[in-house]
Amino acid sequence: MSEPAAAQAAQIDLPLERQLFEGRSLTSGILSAIVWLMAFIASIPLLSVLYMLVVKGGSRLSWEALSSLPPAGFETGGGFGNAIVGT
Amino acid sequence: MDSATDKGGAGTVSAPPSGFDYFVDRGFRGLAVAGAVSILLLLALILWEIGGKAIPGMREHGFAFLTGSTWDVKNGQFGILPAIWGTLYSSLLALLIGGVFGVAMAIFLTQDFLHPKLAQVFRTVVELLAAIPSVVYGLWGIFVVIPAIRPLAEWLHANLGGIPFFGTSLAGPGMLPAALVLAIMVLPTVAAVSQDALRQVPYKVKEAAYGLGTTRWEAILRVLLPAARNGIFGALVLGFGRALGETMALAMLVGNANQISLSLFSPANTLAALLALNFPEAGPKEIPVLMYAALVLLAITLVVNVIGSAIMSYTGDKSAAR
């Protein structure tokens, strides 16, 4: 770039500050919002799995369930101690 | 033990390696080579074993096995085209969803969107998704995902039934719940490997981009992602491989119906689910056929991995030349 052109460019008031609603900033903001949203959607499954397990299974959690053998047919009680040892 | 005292001696700075040193060196080398070779041998053994048991099935059914679509044990008619279709369709859908979310997650966690400590928490949450056993995912799919997507699926079928993707109603297990759960299982893999790739881009590169006046997303989309694309592509290939071989959750969710349909709501089948569900009660007639199917699954996975690494080395050479 030649000297006069550079001097001219300096005189012109260059818009060096980024405006909030300029196209590029807007795109950037929208993409950021989308990624935030996606991150939260992606963490829903974990919470959902934990919620399902605790709500449906939490009430039956006891020492007996963890330690004793499965009940025979038509009986209640017992647990899955054998499965835990096996695992 | 002589060597240790030699090295530690006050007067001597160095000593030639003793016989014991040579022995340890050679011995370790031998062990390492044996370990490496035994991995190859193990793979060869698996191939030989499955291949050997599959030969009767291959002889009897030939290529018709790959194109047939009936599975009739009584009449000895076997075809796995629906299972091949289901395997590829479910894996592609899962990769599409899980890949987009996984890469987004990787960007979110590496590009300073969060305070570093909070990002670490989020990272752990995503990694925990990989620690959930696949049976639990299957149960979760049955009890949570299917009821949750049923209203949407019914609405889509009622209003947009003309589109092949929504052509049937959701009866329960089907392609969409299977693909969704599979996507969640693929996501941690894709996210973790993509994060590594993004973190390996030198910080200077990002600073240079910002210095040129880019916005955050211009830097991400035009500088960081192209620089990390090899690693991200590798992440997608790994994720696809995992999706192809996933068994238990799919066996519980995909519906196990031998039909080929584009519809997201119709039950389908996959090779891994077919194998898992048919082996326990397989008779002598079925075992060679199932081994044949296992060989086909192995071949598909192998081809995907080979294509993946071929593309990766191709693009890798190009970026290295720049």
Interface residues (C-beta under 8 A of the other chain):
Chain A: R18 R24 S25 T27 S28 L31 S32 I34 V35 W36 M38 A39 I41 A42 S43 P45 L46 S48 V49 M52 L53 K56
Chain B: V100 F101 A104 M105 I107 F108 L109 F113 F122 V125 V126 L128 L129 I132 V136 Y137 L139 W140 F143 V144 I184 L187 T215 R216 W217 E218
